[in-house]
Amino acid sequence: MNELEELVTSNRLVSDVLSMEEPLPVEEAIRYGTSLAHALRRMHQEGAVCGCLDPDHIVWNKNGVKLVQNGAGGLTPYLSPEQVRGENPDARSDIFAFGAIVYELLSGRKAFPARDPEELKKEILDRAPAPLAGVPDEISALLGRCLEKRREDRWQRMSSVVIELKLASATARQAHSAAEWKDRVANLRAQIAGQDARLTAHQAAQDSVDAELRQSIQSLEEKLEHQGAEIAGIHQTLAAIQESIAGLQKGAQIHTRAIEGLEAAASQTDEVVEHVVEAFGMVHKSMVERGEAKVLLVARSGD
């Protein structure tokens, strides 16, 4: 048993296997790739996402694959384009990392080999990996779709990858009955394509609903802000009105006091007038009495 065989039949990290920089036999790589796909599918079915799948955290042995923990953060050759752009990962991000790892197992080289961080980002974002040599077309096509730059162009579920790996493996083993098998493969792929299309449409609809919800919330916040400004204006207007009313009330009080003063003065004037009239009456009476007395004196003197 050589060193490479010892690595893949004992509890060793995938990174140890890849450090050999020697490709695995196609059937062996497909077998371990299928085990890794099953492990990721179980994780996704439980509602979890690895988010940074890395060979340093995958253990392989003769029984299959075990994910010992999520990958460490930071830039790696297995990071998806959306993660390089700072977006949140999802199951399709794990599918991209899966494709990069299986590609490396089959070729003995990294799908994105740049060592400089900025150059590595450019490779992940813009460049396709070099074509695989000596690998069945079905496997190359499968990995090519795993490594699509846009996540909506990749396989949408790990279950689809598991099925495709099994189909590719079976196709390679039974090439003598290719015509019959291709019909079955085409039918299964059509079902997978339909499921992926429905999932993509559902994701698009969900994204649309999320966008509408965010827009509605923003619109509501703007309305509330506008109404708050209007309410503040109304409060200011009410305060001004209340201030004006207070001024009017104060003026009315002053006016009332002035009227009361005028009424008091008028009352006093009336009293003065009454006294004057009474005085004139007494004077008039006195004059009348004097006149009558004078007439009597004249009359008497004539007698």
Protein Blocks (a to p, Z undefined) as FASTA:
>chain_A
ZZklmmmmcccdfklmmmnopacdfklmmmmmmmmmmmmmmmmmnopaeklacfklcccd
fkbccdfbdcdedjdfkbcfklmnopacdfklmmmmmmmmmmmmmnopafblcfblklmm
mmmmmpccdddehiafklmmmmmmmmpfblklmcfbfklmmmmmmmmmmmmmmmmlmmmm
mmmmmmmmmmmmmmmmmmmmmmmmmmmmmmmmmmmmmmmmmmmmmmmmmmmmmmmmmmmm
mmmmmmmmmmmmmmmmmmmmmmmmmmmmmmmmmmmmmmmmmmmmmmmmmmmmmmmmmmmm
mZZ
